[in-house]
Structure formats: C-alpha cells, structure tokens
Amino acid sequence: MSFWRRVFSEKPGGTDGGEDMPLMGFGEHLEELRRRVIYAILGGVVGIAFCLYHVNDVIGMLYQPYFLALRNAGYPGNLIYQNPLGSFISAMVLGMQAGLVLASPWIIYQAWRFVAVGLYPRERKLVYKYMGPSMFLFAVGVAFFFFLVLPVLLKFTMQFNTQLPPPSAQPYGVEKWLYPATSSPQDFAKLPSGNKAHLLQIPIVRSDPTKFAPGAAVMWYNAVDHQLKLHVNQLTLALSTVPANSIFASYPLFKEYRSFVVIMCLIFGLSFELPMVMLILSQIGIVKASQFRKMWRIAIMTLAVTAILLAPSPDVFTFLSVFIPLVLLYVLGLILATVATHRRELADARDEAEYAHEVQEQENRDKGDEA
C-alpha cells in the first residue's frame, strides 16, 4: 500500500501557489525519469498480461466486423496465415498491442508527471485543462472508426467484389486458335441442360448434425454459418466457397487486417484532435477564428491532401471516410475557436479597462500630491 500511496500522493512540479519552483539537479532529473519509466513499464506489463490472458476475446472483438462482412457476402470467414507460427505470433502481437493501448492512459500520466516538473503552475493548469478532453476526443475517434466506419467500409468492399462478374470463358478471334476447345459443339449438344439434369441435392440445416452412420460421408449446408460442410472419417470439414458470380476471391490475412485496423484507428484518433488544436491556438492568441474562416479554402485543400496521404488504401470510399470527418472536425474547431477568440477579446478588453483605470487613478494621485 505504501507504493501506491507514494505514486498518487506526489505533487508534480513543486508548489502550486506561485511561479517559483525548487530547482532540480541533473541527477534528480535522472532519478525522476527512472522512477516514471519504471511505473510506466509496470503499467504496460499489467495491461499486456491482462490482454494476453483474454486474447481470444480480443481477437473475436477485432475480427467480428470482418467476419460478418465476409459471411454476409458468401466468402469463407476463416483467417489465413502463411508462417507455420503465424496464428500464435499474430495472437501474441495483438495481445501486446491491445495491452499497450489499455495501459496508455497510465503511461501518458507518468510521462506527464515527468514533464510537469519543468512547468510553471499556470502551464500545468493549461495542460490539466485540455489533457482530459484531448484523450476523450482521441477515444471518440477510435470508437467512431471501429464501430461505425469499419463495418460500413467492409460491407461496401464485399458487395463491390460480388458485383464484378468474371469474364466469359468462351474464346473469340485469335483466342480460338490459341485455346482450341477440347470438345466440339456437337459434344456439348449431347449434354442435358441444367434444368433437365438430375442434380445432387443436399439438406439445408440451421445447426450441424451430431450423429453419423459409420463409414459414411455426409454433406450439408449450414444456413446460419453460411458454410458447406462435409463429415467423413469422424472429421467435419468446412468446404471453401466463394460467390460464383465474382471475379475476386477474398482470402483474409489476419496480419494485414490487424495492421489496417490499427493504422486507421490511430488516424481517426489523431484526426479528432483537430478541434482541440484549433481551440488552443485561438485561446493563446496564435491564430484567431477570423483567420480560420478566411483560410477555409486552403484548409479544405490541406485536409483533402492529408486524407489522401493517410488513407491506407487508394479507393474512394476510404478517402471519403477520412476526408468527411476531417471537414466536420474543422467546422467544430472553427466554432470552438470563435468562442475562444470572443472570450479572449473580452478578457483583453477587461484587462485594458482595468489598466486604464489604474493609470487614471495613479495620475489623480500624482496631481493630488503636487497640489
């Protein structure tokens, strides 16, 4: 208990009442850095251990949007890996990444405690004021992408794949000479049409059967899982299926999907910091709201270029999924900047009035002393 009491009872950066702070030597700064690094590492280890223990739940949560999109489009939902240890390595890497994300507030807090030693109380007050909203906006950006943009993006991509039919298998022109038919039209004429043939019929079920005759091979289609399955030699196999009218086949690699989601979450999280940056710039007087309004054309162009550079894939939908939120965030930042600029102008006018009043009183006192 003494360890945690010491961690939370320390006050960063000396006194809170004035501008004077006790000076720290180089050795004391190193000791403070060592202590904060140890605390941050301990928090990261706890977060990683927790996520590794629940790694199956983490994988399920991350992969569920992709799995639902694949299954709805008729593609197999199994993840593919190329390295013999691919599944194990992917699970460990994901667990560590999720653990660091879970422990990030604690790690950021320790970094802030170290930086706060060199800040004045007014500067620490400004950081305290905006650190909470900044972290909240970052979390909102991540949640906005993962729970809203990602499912829509995946569904759009899967539906786009199914709307691209494969080319005709019938050769034309010089292709007839390059690829001669193995059967003549007369041979095909002897075959029955599809509607007149006796087709193999398999049952459609809502759940997999559990009782099988010995030595038999049984096939069925699970309507809930959207999978064609075969049971043979006491083993149930899920047969790989893809939409017959699509030129593309999706083979989801977990490493690529994980990297895509992590990068896009970071992009959206950082993008949602735009209103806070505009608010801070306006509040400290570097850029006024009127300047943001005058530069809206340049801002839109800059946001478009930023969306092109940040989007991990070159398709239009991914670009719009980044560009549109950036524009809306710029509008929100403009509103906040307008409020901050107005408050700053009122405060400056009040300070000028108080200063003028003090100068006037001083002049009156000087005149009274001369009289």
C-alpha positions as CSV (number, residue, x, y, z in Angstrom):
1,M,0.0,0.0,0.0
2,S,2.9,2.4,0.7
3,F,4.0,2.0,-3.0
4,W,0.6,3.1,-4.4
5,R,0.3,5.8,-1.7
6,R,3.6,7.2,-2.8
7,V,2.7,7.1,-6.5
8,F,-0.6,9.1,-6.2
9,S,0.4,11.4,-3.3
10,E,3.3,13.1,-5.1
11,K,2.6,16.6,-6.5
12,P,4.3,17.3,-9.8
13,G,6.4,20.3,-10.4
14,G,6.8,21.7,-6.8
15,T,4.4,24.3,-5.4
16,D,1.1,25.1,-6.9
17,G,0.7,28.6,-5.5
18,G,3.3,30.7,-7.2
19,E,5.6,30.9,-10.1
20,D,8.7,29.8,-8.1
21,M,9.7,26.2,-8.2
22,P,12.5,24.3,-6.5
23,L,15.3,23.7,-8.9
24,M,16.3,20.1,-9.6
25,G,19.8,19.0,-10.5
26,F,20.7,16.7,-13.4
27,G,20.9,13.7,-11.1
28,E,17.5,14.4,-9.6
29,H,16.0,14.6,-13.1
30,L,17.5,11.3,-14.0
31,E,16.1,9.8,-10.8
32,E,12.7,11.2,-11.6
33,L,12.9,9.8,-15.2
34,R,13.9,6.4,-13.9
35,R,11.0,6.3,-11.5
36,R,8.5,7.3,-14.1
37,V,9.8,4.8,-16.7
38,I,9.6,2.0,-14.1
39,Y,6.0,3.0,-13.3
40,A,5.1,3.2,-17.0
41,I,6.7,-0.3,-17.7
42,L,4.8,-1.8,-14.8
43,G,1.5,-0.5,-16.1
44,G,2.3,-1.7,-19.6
45,V,3.2,-5.2,-18.2
46,V,-0.1,-5.3,-16.3
47,G,-2.1,-4.3,-19.4
48,I,-0.3,-6.7,-21.7
49,A,-0.7,-9.6,-19.2
50,F,-4.5,-8.9,-19.0
51,C,-5.0,-8.8,-22.7
52,L,-2.9,-11.9,-23.3
53,Y,-5.0,-13.7,-20.8
54,H,-8.1,-12.6,-22.7
55,V,-6.5,-12.8,-26.2
56,N,-9.4,-14.9,-27.6
57,D,-11.9,-12.2,-26.7
58,V,-9.6,-9.5,-28.1
59,I,-9.3,-11.4,-31.4
60,G,-13.0,-12.0,-31.6
61,M,-13.8,-8.3,-31.0
62,L,-11.3,-7.2,-33.6
63,Y,-12.2,-9.7,-36.3
64,Q,-16.0,-9.7,-35.8
65,P,-16.7,-6.8,-38.3
66,Y,-14.6,-8.5,-41.0
67,F,-16.1,-11.9,-40.3
68,L,-19.7,-10.7,-40.5
69,A,-18.9,-8.8,-43.8
70,L,-17.3,-12.0,-45.3
71,R,-20.1,-14.3,-44.3
72,N,-22.8,-11.9,-45.5
73,A,-21.1,-11.8,-48.9
74,G,-20.7,-15.6,-49.1
75,Y,-17.0,-15.8,-48.6
76,P,-15.3,-18.2,-46.1
77,G,-14.7,-16.5,-42.7
78,N,-11.5,-18.3,-41.7
79,L,-8.4,-16.3,-41.2
80,I,-5.3,-17.3,-43.3
81,Y,-1.7,-17.3,-42.2
82,Q,1.5,-18.1,-44.1
83,N,4.1,-18.7,-41.4
84,P,3.8,-22.0,-39.5
85,L,3.7,-20.0,-36.3
86,G,1.5,-17.3,-37.8
87,S,-1.6,-17.8,-35.7
88,F,0.4,-17.9,-32.4
89,I,2.6,-14.9,-33.4
90,S,-0.5,-12.9,-34.5
91,A,-2.3,-13.6,-31.2
92,M,0.8,-12.6,-29.1
93,V,1.4,-9.4,-31.1
94,L,-2.3,-8.4,-30.9
95,G,-2.3,-9.1,-27.2
96,M,0.7,-6.9,-26.6
97,Q,-0.7,-4.1,-28.8
98,A,-4.0,-4.2,-27.0
99,G,-2.3,-4.2,-23.7
100,L,-0.3,-1.1,-24.5
101,V,-3.5,0.6,-25.7
102,L,-5.2,-0.4,-22.4
103,A,-2.3,0.9,-20.4
104,S,-1.8,4.1,-22.5
105,P,-3.6,6.4,-20.0
106,W,-1.4,5.3,-17.2
107,I,1.8,5.6,-19.4
108,I,0.7,9.1,-20.6
109,Y,0.1,10.1,-17.0
110,Q,3.6,9.0,-16.0
111,A,5.1,11.0,-18.9
112,W,3.1,14.0,-17.8
113,R,4.3,13.7,-14.2
114,F,7.9,13.8,-15.5
115,V,7.3,16.8,-17.8
116,A,5.3,18.7,-15.1
117,V,8.4,19.0,-13.1
118,G,9.7,21.7,-15.5
119,L,6.5,23.6,-15.9
120,Y,5.1,26.6,-14.1
121,P,1.8,26.3,-12.3
122,R,0.0,28.3,-15.0
123,E,1.4,26.0,-17.7
124,R,0.4,22.9,-15.7
125,K,-3.1,24.3,-15.3
126,L,-3.4,24.7,-19.1
127,V,-2.3,21.1,-19.6
128,Y,-4.7,19.8,-16.9
129,K,-7.5,21.7,-18.6
130,Y,-7.0,20.2,-22.1
131,M,-5.5,16.8,-21.4
132,G,-8.8,15.1,-20.4
133,P,-10.8,16.5,-23.4
134,S,-7.9,15.5,-25.8
135,M,-7.8,11.9,-24.6
136,F,-11.6,11.8,-24.8
137,L,-11.6,13.0,-28.4
138,F,-8.9,10.5,-29.3
139,A,-11.0,7.7,-27.8
140,V,-14.1,9.0,-29.7
141,G,-12.2,9.0,-32.9
142,V,-11.1,5.4,-32.4
143,A,-14.6,4.3,-31.5
144,F,-16.1,6.2,-34.4
145,F,-13.9,4.3,-36.9
146,F,-14.2,0.9,-35.3
147,F,-17.9,0.8,-34.6
148,L,-19.2,2.9,-37.5
149,V,-16.8,3.4,-40.4
150,L,-15.2,-0.1,-40.4
151,P,-18.4,-2.1,-40.7
152,V,-19.7,0.1,-43.4
153,L,-16.4,0.0,-45.2
154,L,-16.1,-3.7,-45.1
155,K,-19.7,-4.3,-46.2
156,F,-19.2,-1.9,-49.2
157,T,-16.0,-3.7,-50.2
158,M,-17.6,-7.1,-50.0
159,Q,-20.6,-6.0,-52.0
160,F,-18.4,-4.3,-54.6
161,N,-16.5,-7.6,-55.1
162,T,-19.7,-9.6,-55.7
163,Q,-20.8,-7.0,-58.4
164,L,-17.7,-7.7,-60.6
165,P,-18.5,-10.8,-62.7
166,P,-15.8,-12.9,-64.2
167,P,-15.2,-12.6,-68.0
168,S,-16.7,-15.1,-70.4
169,A,-14.9,-18.4,-70.8
170,Q,-15.8,-18.6,-74.5
171,P,-12.7,-17.8,-76.7
172,Y,-13.1,-15.3,-79.6
173,G,-11.0,-14.4,-82.6
174,V,-7.3,-15.4,-82.2
175,E,-8.1,-16.9,-78.8
176,K,-9.9,-19.8,-80.6
177,W,-6.5,-20.6,-82.2
178,L,-4.6,-20.1,-79.0
179,Y,-7.0,-22.1,-76.8
180,P,-8.7,-24.8,-79.0
181,A,-11.8,-26.3,-77.5
182,T,-11.3,-29.8,-76.1
183,S,-14.9,-30.6,-77.1
184,S,-16.9,-29.8,-80.1
185,P,-20.3,-28.0,-80.1
186,Q,-21.8,-31.4,-81.1
187,D,-20.4,-32.9,-77.9
188,F,-21.9,-30.2,-75.8
189,A,-25.3,-30.6,-77.6
190,K,-25.5,-34.2,-76.3
191,L,-25.4,-33.0,-72.7
192,P,-28.7,-32.2,-70.9
193,S,-29.5,-28.6,-69.9
194,G,-29.1,-27.6,-66.3
195,N,-32.9,-27.6,-65.7
196,K,-33.3,-31.1,-67.1
197,A,-30.4,-32.8,-65.3
198,H,-30.8,-34.8,-62.1
199,L,-28.9,-32.5,-59.6
200,L,-27.3,-33.5,-56.4
201,Q,-29.4,-32.2,-53.5
202,I,-28.1,-31.6,-50.0
203,P,-30.1,-30.6,-47.0
204,I,-30.1,-27.0,-45.6
205,V,-30.0,-27.0,-41.8
206,R,-29.8,-24.4,-39.1
207,S,-27.4,-26.4,-37.0
208,D,-24.7,-29.1,-37.7
209,P,-25.8,-32.7,-37.2
210,T,-24.1,-34.7,-34.4
211,K,-25.0,-38.3,-35.3
212,F,-23.5,-40.0,-38.3
213,A,-23.5,-43.6,-39.7
214,P,-20.1,-45.3,-39.5
215,G,-18.1,-45.3,-42.8
216,A,-20.4,-42.7,-44.5
217,A,-19.6,-39.3,-46.0
218,V,-22.3,-36.8,-45.3
219,M,-22.7,-33.3,-46.8
220,W,-25.0,-30.4,-45.7
221,Y,-25.3,-26.6,-45.8
222,N,-25.4,-24.7,-42.6
223,A,-27.6,-21.7,-43.2
224,V,-26.6,-19.9,-40.0
225,D,-22.8,-20.2,-40.7
226,H,-23.2,-19.8,-44.5
227,Q,-20.9,-22.8,-44.9
228,L,-21.0,-26.0,-47.0
229,K,-19.8,-28.8,-44.7
230,L,-18.6,-32.4,-45.1
231,H,-18.3,-35.1,-42.5
232,V,-16.0,-38.0,-43.2
233,N,-13.8,-40.3,-41.1
234,Q,-15.0,-38.7,-37.8
235,L,-13.9,-35.3,-39.1
236,T,-16.1,-32.4,-40.1
237,L,-14.7,-30.2,-42.8
238,A,-15.9,-26.7,-43.9
239,L,-15.6,-26.5,-47.7
240,S,-14.3,-23.3,-49.0
241,T,-16.9,-21.4,-51.0
242,V,-16.8,-18.1,-52.9
243,P,-19.6,-16.3,-54.8
244,A,-19.8,-17.9,-58.3
245,N,-20.5,-14.5,-60.0
246,S,-17.5,-12.7,-58.6
247,I,-14.1,-12.3,-60.3
248,F,-12.4,-11.7,-56.9
249,A,-12.0,-14.1,-54.1
250,S,-11.2,-12.8,-50.6
251,Y,-8.6,-14.6,-48.5
252,P,-8.3,-12.6,-45.3
253,L,-4.8,-12.4,-43.8
254,F,-5.0,-11.5,-40.1
255,K,-1.7,-9.6,-40.1
256,E,-2.8,-7.3,-42.9
257,Y,-6.3,-6.8,-41.4
258,R,-4.8,-6.1,-37.9
259,S,-2.4,-3.5,-39.4
260,F,-5.1,-1.9,-41.4
261,V,-7.4,-1.5,-38.3
262,V,-4.6,-0.3,-36.0
263,I,-3.4,2.4,-38.6
264,M,-6.9,3.6,-39.2
265,C,-7.7,3.8,-35.5
266,L,-4.7,5.9,-35.0
267,I,-5.5,8.1,-38.0
268,F,-9.1,8.7,-36.7
269,G,-8.0,9.2,-33.1
270,L,-5.4,11.9,-34.1
271,S,-7.8,13.5,-36.6
272,F,-10.3,14.0,-33.8
273,E,-7.7,16.2,-32.0
274,L,-8.1,18.9,-34.7
275,P,-10.8,20.9,-32.8
276,M,-8.7,20.9,-29.7
277,V,-5.7,22.1,-31.5
278,M,-7.7,24.9,-33.1
279,L,-9.2,25.8,-29.7
280,I,-5.8,26.0,-28.1
281,L,-4.3,28.1,-30.9
282,S,-7.2,30.5,-30.6
283,Q,-7.1,30.7,-26.8
284,I,-3.4,31.5,-26.6
285,G,-3.8,34.1,-29.4
286,I,-1.6,32.5,-32.1
287,V,-4.5,32.1,-34.6
288,K,-7.8,33.9,-34.4
289,A,-11.2,32.4,-35.5
290,S,-11.4,35.1,-38.3
291,Q,-8.2,33.7,-39.7
292,F,-9.5,30.2,-39.7
293,R,-12.6,31.4,-41.6
294,K,-10.5,33.2,-44.2
295,M,-8.4,30.2,-44.8
296,W,-11.2,27.7,-45.3
297,R,-10.4,27.0,-48.9
298,I,-6.7,26.3,-48.1
299,A,-7.9,24.2,-45.1
300,I,-10.2,22.1,-47.3
301,M,-7.4,21.5,-49.8
302,T,-5.0,20.6,-47.0
303,L,-7.5,18.2,-45.4
304,A,-8.0,16.6,-48.8
305,V,-4.3,16.1,-49.3
306,T,-4.0,14.8,-45.7
307,A,-6.8,12.3,-46.3
308,I,-5.1,11.0,-49.5
309,L,-1.8,10.6,-47.6
310,L,-3.3,9.0,-44.5
311,A,-5.8,6.6,-46.2
312,P,-4.2,3.2,-46.2
313,S,-5.9,2.1,-49.4
314,P,-6.5,4.2,-52.6
315,D,-10.2,3.6,-53.0
316,V,-12.7,6.5,-53.0
317,F,-14.7,5.2,-50.0
318,T,-11.6,5.0,-47.7
319,F,-10.6,8.6,-48.8
320,L,-14.1,9.9,-48.0
321,S,-14.2,8.1,-44.7
322,V,-11.2,10.1,-43.7
323,F,-11.9,13.4,-45.5
324,I,-15.5,13.9,-44.4
325,P,-14.8,13.6,-40.7
326,L,-11.8,15.9,-41.0
327,V,-14.1,18.6,-42.6
328,L,-16.7,18.2,-39.9
329,L,-14.0,18.4,-37.2
330,Y,-12.6,21.6,-38.8
331,V,-16.1,23.1,-38.6
332,L,-16.3,22.1,-34.9
333,G,-12.9,23.5,-34.3
334,L,-14.0,26.7,-36.0
335,I,-16.9,27.0,-33.7
336,L,-14.8,26.4,-30.6
337,A,-12.1,28.8,-31.9
338,T,-14.8,31.5,-32.4
339,V,-16.0,31.1,-28.8
340,A,-12.4,31.1,-27.5
341,T,-11.5,34.2,-29.5
342,H,-14.6,36.0,-28.3
343,R,-13.7,35.2,-24.7
344,R,-10.1,36.2,-25.2
345,E,-11.1,39.6,-26.7
346,L,-13.5,40.2,-23.8
347,A,-10.7,39.3,-21.3
348,D,-8.2,41.6,-23.2
349,A,-10.8,44.5,-23.2
350,R,-11.4,44.0,-19.5
351,D,-7.6,44.0,-18.8
352,E,-7.2,47.1,-20.8
353,A,-10.0,48.8,-19.0
354,E,-8.5,47.9,-15.6
355,Y,-5.1,49.0,-16.7
356,A,-6.5,52.4,-17.9
357,H,-8.4,52.7,-14.7
358,E,-5.2,52.1,-12.7
359,V,-3.3,54.6,-14.8
360,Q,-6.0,57.2,-14.3
361,E,-6.0,56.7,-10.5
362,Q,-2.2,57.0,-10.5
363,E,-2.4,60.2,-12.4
364,N,-5.0,61.6,-10.0
365,R,-2.8,60.6,-7.0
366,D,0.1,62.3,-8.6
367,K,-1.9,65.5,-9.2
368,G,-3.1,65.4,-5.6
369,D,0.5,65.1,-4.3
370,E,1.6,68.1,-6.5
371,A,-1.3,70.2,-5.2
